[in-house]
Structures are given as C-alpha cells and as structure tokens.
C-alpha cells in the first residue's frame, strides 16, 4: 500500500472505539449521564466526534453486511454456504436455512440498531449552532447522524419488515412504562421515512469525501439508500401482497400494502436516476494487460464480437480487462479513493478474521494458504455463469462436445486459458466473472506474499477430491459442494506465517452496478408514463418503460464483464427481461448480501431457497476424478422455506417489553 492510501477507510477503526456496548433502545439507566452532559458534549469537537462515533459503531458487528457468518448470516442464501460450526459440519447453516434463527442474531441486530437510532436522534435534537462549529460543520454533523439513523431503519426493514419509527427526539425515559411501547409502522411508512430522511440528509452531505473520511456518507450514499428503500417498497413482497394480509399492528391495521401500485416502481426508478444524475459514479474498468504475471495474468479477451470487440467502454470492451475490472473491486487491490463505483462503505474496519471482509476471504482460502476452506458456493450458482460468448452454460452440450476427453491435457493449456492441466472442461470458456468468483476444483491459488518456504505455500493448484488436502475430511474444513469461492481473495493473500499476509479490504456496501440494475428493474415493471420530482424538487424525471434506458443500464454491467448485451427481443418482453435482470444480479452481486433479500422481495424464495442443493460428488477420490463431477444432492446443506422466513421474528424479550409490538406471521408471539 503506498503512503497516499494508508489513511483510507480508517475512520471507523478510531472514532467508534468510544463505545462498545449494545444496550437496548428502551433501557434507561445509562442515559441519565447523557441528559446531564448533552449541552457540554455538543459544544466540544472531541465529544461530538465520540458521540457520532458511537452512532457509526452501531453499523458494525451484527449490522455488518459482508463478513463472518456470526454477524452477516443473511449473506448466505441459495448461492453461498458455510460449513464451519464447531466441528458439526454446517449445523448452524442448516439451522438458519430451516428458520431456526440464533438468538444472538435476533437480539443484538435489533438492539444495536435501535440504540444507534436513539443516539443519532439525541444528536439531531441537541446539537445546535455554537462557537465551536461553523454553520456548515453543524449541518454536516447532523446530516451524518440523520443518515446513520435512516440507514439503521433500512437494515431493520430488510430483516424484520415493518418496524416502529421512534420519536424524532428519542424516548422520554421519564415516561410511564406503557408510554414506552410503540407499535409497528407499515412497511410503506418505514420506507417513506427512510426515503424522506435520506433526501433531507443529502442536502447537507458533500458529493465526495477526502481519504481520511471515506467511510462517512456522501450525498450519493444517502440517495442510493433512498433508492433501495423505494425499490423494496415497490417489489412484490410489499406491493399488493395479499399473502401478508394477516401481518397487522396491535389495532389490526395491515402492515403490508394490500393494493398493487405501479407508481411505486416509477418512484424507485426516479430515485435510482437521482443517483445516476449526480455524475459522480461510474463502473470501474481496468486496462488490458498484454504481458501478465502469475498473479495478474495477461488479459483474456472474450471471443470476437463485431458489435463490442472494436469499441471502447461503455460501447464495447476493447479497452477493458473484464476479469481484472471485476476482481479488483473486492480483493483490496483497488483502494477506496480509486474506486469510482463505490457509493458507500464502512471502510477498512473490523477486518480481523472474526468480522469483516478479511474474515470472508480467510474462510474461503485453502488451508495450505492459512485459510479455513469452509465457505463455498452451490452448483446452482456455479452453473449460473454464462459462457464467454454470453450463451447460457449447458452441461450436456459440453459433455457431448468433449466426450471422454473432459480433462485439460498439458498440451491443451494454451487453448483453454486460464485452466491448468487436469481441470474439468466444464470450467473452460466461461465469462470472466466466473474466474474472478469461483474456486473450481483445480483452480490456481497464487497466495504469493509468502517469502519463507514459498514453494510449498504459493502457486498451488487446489483439487477437492476426497483424500486431497482440501478435500472431504472429518471435521468442517472442507466444501460439501466441492466448489469454493474466489471473490474477495487477493492473489497475494497468504496467512501461513511464512512472511505473507492477508491484504486489507474495503467493504463495498453499495456500488454503482447495483444502482444500474435497480434502475432497469424498476423501469421494466412499468406500463404507464409518470412524472416524478427529483430528490430535491429541482427537476422532474419522465419515467416510463424506456427500452433504450434499460438497455444502456444493463449493458454497462454486462459489457464491463465481457459479455454481450441482451438483444432487443429480450428488452421487448417484460417477463424475459425480468428473468435476465434477476440472473444478472445473482452473478454480479454474489457474496454482497443482496441475494437473500432479493429472493424475498421478489417472492421467489419459496421456490429458489427450498430447492435441493446440489454440488459435485465429494466422496470421489482422484483415481475416480470423472465421477467427482457428477452433480449430486448435498445432504449436509439441505434447506426449506416457509412463509415465516420472509421476515425475522421479534425476540421474546422485546415482545415482553413492548406491549404494542406484534409478531411477524408464522412466529410464536408468546402470549
């Protein structure tokens, strides 16, 4: 890391240290000191930063979005899995997939969020103009607090659905017990509150932050979160969902909109366009490399395509290394300040092996590189990646093509780059995101930062056959599907103690590719034209199912990835484009804590998450290598889905404390 970037993303590692407790929102004992000192706190820059740091702290631990499964369990849907669970071969994964949610997830995610909401509300109510701060500084501090408060509501909405919106000035802790009980607001009320608060915060947030403040929100972060909340409110789960008619508050009011409103999609599309119109963000592209190294191989261009091969991005990929453009976003090679695609991040915080992105990477890495070899992907996800010409993967066609010659021979390596000898040819000629994301059996793990004993711990071709170092064993450090995950792993990452290290990685919470796909998705659902005011009312968006706009948005994501855009027949069909956008999100956003929520908001989870999980036959040894690649049902990773699993349940302690709280459908209310 060069000196210029050393300070990137460090905000949350220092400022948040002031507080570490996760007190419940309505616990009152420790608040009396707050009441006595608020005026003094918000006239001191140090104390104000510490208070704001406490607010930021509530975005960590159980409110992290990418990282260790103890904190980011929703990152594991029908695409990713984890196998570690104290030697019980994925027992915790199975419990989660059968709706047996761990008490700590439920309790602390809720409590941490509401404690942060309370802290931010106090700051908004108490901080005024004073001699310590300029008017601009006060506005920025309050906008940050407003963003954090609204973002915590956003995290709650995705997990728990409709939740109580607390009073702006926080709870009056001198009030009677009954007065401290608040009912759920409707889904639309919560989404609208988030959208309105984010628009208000955006007015005083800057377009950009300097390197030292990269983890503080910007105007784009506020508007992007606003767009996401409105998209969720427009989606089938919350828009005319009569299946949730029994989800009510304590007075019987329906919490999920029972009447479908197409205009919600128009508002979501306009909100995404607000982000695009800032002209701050673009997809990151890496330039082609014509001479490569083992760590950073020369660019493998997609097959020649007369429409895209000779044009520069965004019209083509002539000036793009699709593999490196995607890989560098996640593995630490691209610093936050250099990433034009990143909209919001928590920075390089909690990057130890128990929390953030570095934890995810280490749990994916093979043991020979100091990893834990226990996070992988399903065969369904592996098969979702297209061929390098954009056509769908078809297992039978490939096997018919190669017959008994399914393994790459030493003399064929140049014809099947980047595959090495003895790799199964189903992994050949796939789109670049496949090689940046999937650790297939026989993939090369470079792990090149080790300098001592380097020959034995770097540049290792890892197979997952039974009997191999990373194959099936007793315990939980093996992959039940026989397919690992390469995304987030840097080619230099090595944790063996041989002089190597795992490189710092920035969590990309929201990025521009997501906004582009959201915009196209929302436009696709429209049948009428709408005029929607921009976020600040300064202009009006003309919103309709505009094929050119949808094609441009989706096309950028696909062309950056080295795959052709869809043809006009796809864009002409609402149903076909909906399927394509869902598949694009599945591939592009793998491991970014999107799939779990996407499947629920689309109401696809009852099918997608209840399907049998398949992988390769990990019981096979190297001498029966061809049999290894027979798709089989994976008993250790079976799952189901029931209606109750759309939303997380409310913890029993919270139900006891808040008499007006109602339980999500299907979960026990303990009455």
C-alpha positions in Angstrom: 0.0 0.0 0.0 1.5 3.3 -0.9 1.6 6.2 1.5 -1.1 8.1 -0.2 -3.7 5.4 0.6 -2.6 4.5 4.2 -5.3 6.6 5.7 -8.1 5.3 3.6 -11.0 3.8 5.4 -9.7 4.2 8.9 -12.5 6.4 10.3 -14.5 3.7 11.9 -11.5 2.0 13.5 -10.7 5.0 15.6 -13.9 7.1 16.1 -16.2 4.2 17.1 -14.0 2.9 19.9 -15.6 5.3 22.4 -18.5 3.0 23.0 -18.7 -0.8 22.6 -21.9 -1.8 24.4 -25.1 -2.8 22.7 -27.7 -1.5 25.1 -31.3 -1.9 24.2 -33.2 1.1 23.0 -35.5 1.4 26.0 -33.0 0.6 28.7 -32.7 3.8 30.7 -30.0 3.6 33.4 -27.1 4.7 31.3 -28.9 7.6 29.7 -29.0 9.9 32.8 -25.4 10.8 32.2 -26.3 11.7 28.6 -29.0 14.0 29.8 -26.7 15.8 32.2 -24.0 16.4 29.6 -25.6 16.8 26.2 -25.0 20.6 26.1 -21.4 20.1 27.0 -20.9 17.2 24.6 -22.1 19.1 21.6 -20.0 22.2 22.3 -16.9 20.0 22.2 -15.5 18.8 18.9 -13.8 15.7 20.6 -17.0 14.8 22.4 -19.1 15.4 19.3 -16.9 13.1 17.3 -17.1 10.5 20.0 -20.9 10.7 20.1 -21.0 10.4 16.4 -18.6 7.6 16.5 -21.0 5.7 18.8 -23.6 6.1 16.1 -21.2 4.7 13.5 -20.4 1.8 15.8 -24.0 0.6 15.5 -23.4 -0.1 11.8 -20.8 -2.7 12.8 -20.9 -6.1 14.4 -24.4 -7.5 14.0 -25.2 -4.8 11.5 -22.3 -5.5 9.2 -23.4 -6.6 5.7 -20.4 -8.5 4.4 -18.2 -10.7 6.7 -18.2 -13.6 9.1 -21.3 -15.7 9.3 -21.7 -14.9 13.0 -22.6 -11.3 12.0 -23.7 -11.4 8.4 -25.8 -14.6 8.2 -28.0 -13.2 5.5 -25.1 -13.2 3.1 -25.8 -17.0 2.7 -28.8 -17.6 0.5 -29.1 -20.2 -2.3 -25.8 -19.2 -3.7 -23.2 -19.3 -0.9 -22.8 -21.7 2.1 -20.5 -22.1 5.1 -19.5 -25.4 6.6 -17.8 -24.3 9.9 -19.8 -24.8 13.1 -17.6 -26.1 15.8 -16.9 -29.4 14.0 -20.6 -30.1 13.4 -20.3 -29.9 9.6 -22.5 -26.9 8.9 -25.1 -27.4 11.7 -25.5 -23.7 12.1 -26.1 -23.3 8.4 -28.8 -25.9 8.4 -30.5 -24.3 11.4 -30.5 -20.9 9.7 -31.8 -22.5 6.4 -34.7 -24.2 8.3 -35.7 -20.9 10.0 -34.1 -21.7 13.4 -32.6 -18.3 13.9 -29.9 -17.9 16.5 -31.0 -15.8 19.5 -27.9 -13.6 19.3 -28.7 -12.6 15.7 -32.2 -11.6 16.5 -31.5 -9.8 19.8 -28.4 -7.9 19.0 -29.2 -6.8 15.5 -32.4 -5.2 16.7 -31.0 -3.8 19.9 -27.9 -2.4 18.2 -29.9 -0.7 15.5 -32.4 0.9 17.9 -29.6 2.0 20.2 -27.9 3.7 17.3 -31.2 5.3 16.3 -31.6 6.7 19.8 -28.0 8.0 19.8 -28.5 9.7 16.4 -31.8 11.2 17.5 -30.3 12.8 20.6 -27.6 14.3 18.4 -30.1 15.7 16.0 -32.2 17.2 18.7 -29.4 18.6 20.9 -26.7 19.8 18.5 -27.1 23.5 17.7 -25.1 26.3 16.3 -22.3 27.3 18.7 -19.0 29.0 18.7 -17.2 25.6 18.4 -18.5 24.8 15.0 -19.3 26.7 11.8 -22.8 26.5 10.4 -21.6 24.2 7.6 -19.9 21.9 10.2 -23.1 21.6 12.2 -25.1 20.8 9.1 -22.7 18.1 8.1 -22.6 16.5 11.6 -26.4 16.5 11.7 -26.6 15.1 8.2 -24.3 12.2 9.1 -26.4 11.4 12.2 -29.6 11.6 10.1 -28.0 9.3 7.5 -27.0 6.7 10.2 -30.4 6.8 11.8 -32.2 6.2 8.4 -29.7 3.6 7.4 -30.3 1.6 10.6 -34.0 1.7 9.8 -33.1 0.4 6.4 -31.2 -2.5 7.9 -34.2 -3.2 10.2 -36.7 -3.0 7.4 -34.9 -5.7 5.3 -34.7 -8.1 8.2 -37.8 -7.5 10.3 -40.1 -5.8 7.8 -42.4 -3.1 9.3 -40.8 -1.8 12.5 -41.7 1.1 14.9 -40.5 4.5 13.9 -39.3 6.1 17.1 -40.0 9.8 18.1 -37.6 12.2 16.5 -36.3 13.4 19.8 -35.9 10.0 21.2 -37.8 8.3 24.0 -38.8 10.3 27.1 -37.2 8.0 29.7 -39.2 9.7 32.5 -42.5 8.5 31.0 -44.6 5.7 32.3 -43.8 2.2 31.1 -46.9 1.9 29.0 -45.9 5.1 27.2 -42.6 3.5 26.1 -44.5 0.9 23.9 -44.7 1.6 20.2 -46.5 -0.3 17.5 -45.1 -1.3 14.2 -45.4 1.3 11.4 -46.5 0.0 8.0 -43.8 -1.1 5.5 -44.6 1.9 3.3 -44.4 4.3 6.2 -40.9 2.9 7.1 -39.7 3.0 3.5 -41.1 6.5 3.1 -39.5 7.7 6.3 -36.1 6.3 5.1 -36.5 8.0 1.7 -37.5 11.3 3.2 -34.7 11.3 5.8 -32.1 10.4 3.2 -33.3 13.2 0.9 -33.0 15.6 3.8 -29.6 14.3 4.8 -28.4 14.5 1.1 -28.9 18.3 1.1 -26.1 18.8 3.6 -23.8 15.9 2.7 -21.0 16.5 0.3 -20.7 14.9 -3.1 -17.2 13.5 -2.1 -15.1 12.9 1.0 -11.4 13.0 1.3 -9.3 9.9 2.0 -9.4 10.3 5.8 -13.2 10.4 5.8 -14.0 7.9 3.1 -16.3 5.9 5.4 -18.5 8.9 6.2 -21.6 9.1 4.0 -21.9 11.3 0.9 -24.9 12.7 -0.9 -24.7 9.7 -3.2 -24.8 7.2 -0.3 -27.9 8.9 1.1 -29.7 8.9 -2.3 -28.6 5.3 -3.1 -30.1 4.1 0.2 -33.2 6.1 -0.6 -33.5 4.3 -3.9 -33.0 0.9 -2.4 -35.8 1.5 0.2 -38.2 2.7 -2.5 -37.3 -0.3 -4.7 -38.1 -2.7 -1.8 -41.4 -0.9 -1.2 -42.3 -1.4 -4.9 -41.4 -5.1 -5.0 -43.9 -7.9 -4.8 -43.3 -8.6 -1.1 -44.5 -5.1 -0.1 -46.7 -4.1 -3.0 -50.2 -5.6 -3.2 -49.1 -8.8 -1.3 -52.4 -10.3 0.0 -50.5 -13.2 1.3 -49.4 -10.9 4.2 -52.9 -9.6 5.0 -52.6 -11.1 8.5 -49.4 -9.1 9.2 -51.0 -6.4 11.3 -50.3 -4.0 14.1 -51.9 -4.2 17.6 -55.0 -2.5 16.3 -55.5 -4.7 13.3 -54.1 -2.4 10.7 -52.5 -4.2 7.7 -48.7 -3.5 7.7 -48.2 -4.6 4.1 -49.9 -2.7 1.3 -52.8 -4.9 0.0 -53.3 -2.9 -3.2 -50.7 -3.1 -6.0 -49.5 0.4 -7.0 -47.4 0.6 -10.2 -46.3 4.1 -9.3 -44.0 2.7 -6.6 -41.8 1.3 -9.4 -41.7 4.8 -11.0 -40.6 6.4 -7.8 -37.9 3.7 -7.3 -36.7 4.3 -10.9 -36.6 8.1 -10.4 -34.6 7.6 -7.1 -32.0 5.5 -8.9 -31.9 8.1 -11.7 -31.2 10.7 -9.0 -28.0 8.8 -8.1 -27.0 8.5 -11.8 -27.6 12.1 -12.4 -25.1 13.2 -9.8 -22.5 12.2 -12.4 -20.1 11.2 -9.6 -20.1 7.4 -10.1 -19.2 5.0 -13.0 -18.3 1.4 -13.3 -14.6 0.7 -12.7 -12.6 -0.7 -15.6 -9.1 -2.0 -15.6 -7.0 -1.5 -18.7 -5.9 -4.6 -20.7 -2.6 -6.3 -19.9 -0.7 -7.7 -22.8 2.1 -9.1 -20.7 1.0 -10.6 -17.4 2.3 -12.4 -14.4 1.1 -15.4 -12.4 -0.7 -13.0 -10.0 -2.0 -10.7 -12.7 -2.3 -12.7 -15.9 -2.5 -11.1 -19.3 -6.0 -10.1 -20.4 -8.1 -12.9 -21.9 -10.4 -11.1 -24.3 -13.9 -12.6 -25.0 -14.4 -14.2 -28.4 -14.5 -11.7 -31.2 -17.8 -9.9 -31.4 -18.4 -7.4 -34.2 -20.5 -5.2 -32.0 -18.3 -5.0 -28.9 -14.7 -6.1 -29.6 -13.6 -3.0 -31.5 -15.2 -0.3 -29.3 -14.2 1.2 -26.0 -16.3 1.1 -22.9 -19.3 1.6 -22.4 -20.0 0.6 -26.1 -17.5 -2.3 -26.1 -14.7 -3.9 -24.2 -11.7 -3.1 -26.4 -10.1 -1.0 -23.6 -11.3 -3.3 -20.7 -9.8 -6.3 -18.9 -13.1 -7.8 -17.8 -11.6 -10.2 -15.3 -9.4 -7.6 -13.5 -12.1 -4.9 -13.7 -14.4 -7.2 -11.6 -11.8 -8.9 -9.3 -10.1 -5.7 -8.2 -13.3 -4.2 -6.8 -13.3 -6.7 -3.9 -9.8 -8.1 -3.2 -8.1 -5.0 -1.8 -6.1 -4.1 -4.9 -8.4 -1.1 -5.6 -8.3 1.4 -2.8 -11.4 3.3 -1.8 -10.3 6.6 -3.2 -9.5 5.0 -6.5 -12.9 3.2 -6.9 -15.4 5.3 -8.9 -18.0 2.6 -8.4 -18.2 2.6 -4.6 -21.0 4.7 -3.2 -21.0 3.7 0.4 -18.5 1.8 2.6 -17.8 1.1 6.3 -14.2 1.4 5.3 -11.4 -1.0 6.3 -13.0 -1.6 9.7 -13.2 -4.8 11.6 -11.1 -6.6 9.1 -9.9 -9.2 11.6 -10.8 -12.8 11.0 -13.9 -12.6 13.2 -15.8 -9.8 11.5 -15.4 -8.2 8.1 -14.4 -8.9 4.5 -11.0 -10.2 5.5 -12.8 -12.8 7.5 -14.8 -13.8 4.5 -11.6 -14.2 2.4 -9.8 -16.3 5.0 -12.7 -18.6 5.4 -12.7 -19.1 1.7 -8.9 -19.7 1.3 -7.4 -23.2 1.3 -5.7 -24.5 4.5 -2.4 -24.7 2.7 -2.5 -20.9 2.4 -3.5 -20.4 6.1 -7.2 -20.4 5.3 -10.1 -22.4 6.7 -11.5 -23.9 3.5 -15.1 -23.8 4.7 -17.0 -21.2 2.6 -18.1 -22.1 -0.9 -20.9 -21.9 -3.5 -23.6 -24.2 -4.7 -23.6 -25.9 -8.1 -26.7 -23.8 -8.9 -24.5 -20.6 -8.6 -21.6 -22.2 -10.5 -23.9 -23.1 -13.4 -25.4 -19.6 -13.5 -22.4 -18.1 -15.1 -22.6 -17.9 -18.9 -20.1 -19.0 -21.5 -17.6 -16.4 -22.7 -19.8 -15.6 -25.7 -22.8 -14.8 -23.5 -24.7 -18.0 -24.2 -26.1 -20.0 -21.2 -24.0 -22.7 -19.7 -25.2 -26.2 -20.8 -23.6 -29.1 -19.1 -24.9 -31.7 -21.5 -23.7 -29.8 -24.6 -20.2 -29.6 -23.2 -20.0 -33.3 -22.3 -21.3 -34.2 -25.7 -18.6 -31.9 -27.3 -15.7 -33.4 -25.5 -16.9 -36.9 -24.7 -14.3 -38.9 -22.8 -11.7 -36.1 -23.2 -13.1 -33.9 -20.4 -9.8 -33.1 -18.7 -7.4 -30.5 -19.9 -4.2 -32.1 -21.1 -0.8 -30.4 -20.7 -0.6 -29.8 -24.4 -4.0 -28.1 -24.4 -3.4 -25.4 -21.8 -3.0 -22.6 -24.4 -6.4 -23.5 -25.8 -8.2 -23.5 -22.5 -6.7 -20.5 -20.6 -6.9 -19.9 -17.7 -7.3 -23.6 -16.9 -4.3 -25.7 -15.9 -3.7 -29.4 -16.7 -6.2 -31.9 -15.3 -9.0 -29.4 -14.9 -12.5 -30.4 -15.9 -13.6 -28.8 -19.2 -16.9 -27.7 -17.9 -14.9 -24.8 -16.4 -13.5 -23.7 -19.7 -14.6 -20.8 -21.8 -16.7 -19.2 -19.1 -17.4 -15.5 -18.7 -14.7 -13.5 -16.8 -16.7 -13.1 -13.6 -16.7 -16.8 -13.2 -12.9 -16.9 -12.9 -12.9 -13.9 -10.5 -15.6 -15.6 -8.3 -15.5 -19.4 -8.5 -12.8 -21.6 -7.0 -13.4 -24.7 -9.1 -11.6 -27.9 -8.4 -8.1 -27.5 -10.0 -8.1 -23.7 -9.8 -4.8 -21.9 -9.1 -4.4 -20.2 -5.7 -1.3 -17.9 -6.1 -1.1 -16.7 -2.4 2.1 -15.0 -3.4 3.0 -12.8 -0.4 4.7 -15.7 1.4 8.5 -15.4 1.2 9.6 -18.2 3.5 9.1 -21.8 2.4 7.3 -20.1 -0.6 7.5 -23.1 -2.9 5.2 -25.2 -0.7 2.6 -22.5 0.1 2.3 -20.4 -3.1 1.1 -21.1 -6.6 -0.9 -24.2 -5.6 -3.4 -25.9 -7.8 -6.2 -27.0 -5.4 -8.4 -30.0 -6.0 -11.3 -31.0 -3.8 -11.2 -34.8 -4.3 -11.6 -36.9 -1.2 -8.1 -37.6 0.2 -6.7 -34.3 -1.0 -5.5 -31.7 1.5 -8.6 -29.6 0.9 -11.0 -32.5 0.1 -13.6 -34.2 2.2 -12.3 -34.8 5.8 -13.7 -35.4 9.3 -14.5 -32.0 10.7 -15.7 -28.9 8.9 -12.8 -27.6 6.9 -13.9 -28.9 3.6 -16.5 -27.9 0.9 -19.6 -30.1 0.7 -20.4 -29.0 -2.8 -16.8 -29.3 -4.0 -16.8 -25.7 -5.2 -15.1 -22.9 -3.4 -15.3 -19.1 -3.7 -12.5 -16.9 -5.1 -14.2 -13.5 -4.8 -12.7 -11.2 -2.1 -9.4 -13.2 -2.2 -6.3 -11.2 -3.3 -3.8 -13.1 -5.4 -1.2 -12.2 -2.7 -3.2 -13.3 0.3 -1.4 -15.8 2.4 -1.9 -16.5 6.2 0.6 -19.4 6.7 3.1 -17.5 8.8 5.7 -17.7 6.1 6.1 -14.0 5.8 2.8 -13.5 3.9 -0.3 -11.6 4.9 -4.0 -11.1 4.1 -4.3 -7.7 2.5 -6.8 -5.1 3.8 -10.1 -5.0 2.0 -12.7 -2.3 1.9 -16.3 -3.4 2.3 -18.3 -2.1 -0.6 -21.7 -1.7 0.9 -23.4 0.0 -2.1 -21.9 0.3 -5.6 -23.0 1.8 -8.9 -23.6 -1.6 -10.7 -26.4 -2.2 -8.2 -28.0 1.2 -9.0 -27.9 0.5 -12.7 -29.6 -2.9 -12.3 -32.1 -1.4 -9.9 -32.9 1.3 -12.4 -33.5 -1.1 -15.2 -35.6 -3.4 -13.0 -37.9 -0.6 -11.9 -38.4 0.7 -15.4 -39.2 -2.8 -16.7 -42.2 -3.1 -14.4 -43.9 0.0 -15.8 -46.9 0.1 -18.1 -47.6 3.8 -17.9 -45.6 7.0 -18.0 -45.0 9.1 -14.9 -43.6 12.5 -13.9 -41.6 12.1 -10.7 -39.9 15.0 -8.9 -36.2 14.7 -8.4 -34.9 14.2 -4.8 -34.6 17.9 -4.1 -37.6 19.1 -6.3 -35.3 21.0 -8.6 -36.4 19.0 -11.7 -38.8 16.3 -12.9 -38.0 12.8 -14.2 -40.0 11.5 -17.1 -40.3 7.8 -16.2 -41.6 5.0 -18.4 -40.6 1.6 -19.7 -37.9 3.1 -21.9 -36.1 0.3 -23.7 -33.1 2.4 -24.6 -32.6 3.4 -20.9 -32.9 -0.2 -19.7 -30.5 -1.5 -22.4 -28.0 1.2 -21.6 -28.1 0.5 -17.8 -27.9 -3.3 -18.0 -25.5 -3.1 -21.0 -22.8 -1.3 -18.9 -22.8 -4.1 -16.3 -22.6 -6.8 -18.9 -20.1 -5.2 -21.2 -17.7 -4.4 -18.3 -17.9 -8.1 -17.5 -17.0 -9.0 -21.1 -20.4 -10.5 -22.1 -22.6 -9.1 -24.8 -25.7 -7.1 -24.0 -29.1 -8.8 -24.5 -30.7 -8.4 -27.9 -33.9 -6.4 -28.5 -36.2 -9.3 -28.2 -35.3 -9.6 -24.5 -35.8 -5.9 -23.9 -39.1 -6.0 -25.7 -40.5 -8.6 -23.2 -41.2 -7.5 -19.6 -41.2 -11.2 -18.5 -37.9 -12.1 -20.3 -36.1 -9.0 -19.1 -37.2 -9.6 -15.5 -35.6 -13.1 -15.7 -32.4 -11.7 -17.1 -32.1 -9.0 -14.5 -32.6 -11.5 -11.8 -29.9 -13.7 -13.2 -27.6 -10.6 -13.7 -28.0 -9.7 -10.0 -27.3 -13.3 -8.9 -24.0 -13.2 -10.8 -22.8 -9.6 -10.4 -23.7 -9.3 -6.7 -22.5 -12.7 -5.5 -21.5 -12.5 -1.8 -22.6 -8.9 -1.4 -25.5 -9.7 0.9 -28.1 -9.0 -1.8 -29.4 -12.4 -2.9 -31.1 -13.3 0.4 -33.2 -10.1 0.3 -33.7 -10.1 -3.4 -35.3 -13.5 -3.3 -37.6 -12.4 -0.6 -38.7 -9.0 -2.1 -39.4 -10.8 -5.4 -41.3 -13.6 -3.5 -39.0 -16.1 -5.3 -37.7 -17.5 -2.1 -40.4 -20.2 -1.7 -39.0 -21.8 -4.9 -35.4 -20.8 -5.0 -34.5 -21.3 -1.4 -36.5 -24.5 -1.0 -34.8 -26.3 -3.9 -32.5 -29.2 -3.2 -28.9 -28.0 -3.0 -26.6 -29.7 -5.5 -22.8 -30.0 -5.8 -20.2 -32.4 -7.0 -19.7 -35.9 -5.6 -17.0 -35.1 -3.0 -16.8 -38.8 -1.9 -14.8 -39.5 -5.1 -11.0 -39.7 -4.9 -8.6 -38.6 -7.6 -8.5 -42.0 -9.2 -12.2 -41.6 -9.9 -11.9 -37.9 -10.8 -14.5 -38.1 -13.6 -17.1 -39.3 -11.2 -16.4 -36.4 -8.9 -18.1 -34.1 -11.4 -21.4 -35.9 -11.3 -24.0 -33.5 -9.8 -25.4 -34.9 -6.6 -27.7 -33.7 -3.9 -25.7 -32.5 -0.9 -27.3 -33.9 2.3 -25.3 -31.6 4.7 -26.7 -28.4 3.0 -30.4 -29.1 2.6 -32.9 -26.4 3.2 -36.5 -25.4 3.1 -38.7 -22.3 3.1 -41.9 -21.3 4.9 -43.8 -18.1 4.9 -42.5 -17.1 8.3 -39.0 -16.8 6.8 -39.8 -13.7 4.8 -39.1 -11.7 8.0 -37.1 -12.3 11.1 -39.1 -12.8 14.3 -39.1 -10.3 17.2 -37.2 -11.5 20.2 -39.3 -12.7 23.2 -37.6 -10.0 25.5 -38.7 -7.3 23.1 -42.3 -8.6 23.0 -42.4 -8.7 26.8 -41.1 -5.1 27.0 -43.2 -3.6 24.2 -46.8 -4.4 24.8 -47.9 -3.0 21.4 -45.4 -5.0 19.4 -46.9 -7.7 17.1 -45.0 -10.7 15.9 -44.2 -11.4 12.3 -46.5 -14.0 10.7 -45.7 -17.6 11.5 -43.5 -17.0 14.5 -44.6 -17.6 18.1 -45.9 -14.5 19.9 -45.5 -15.9 23.4 -48.9 -14.6 24.5 
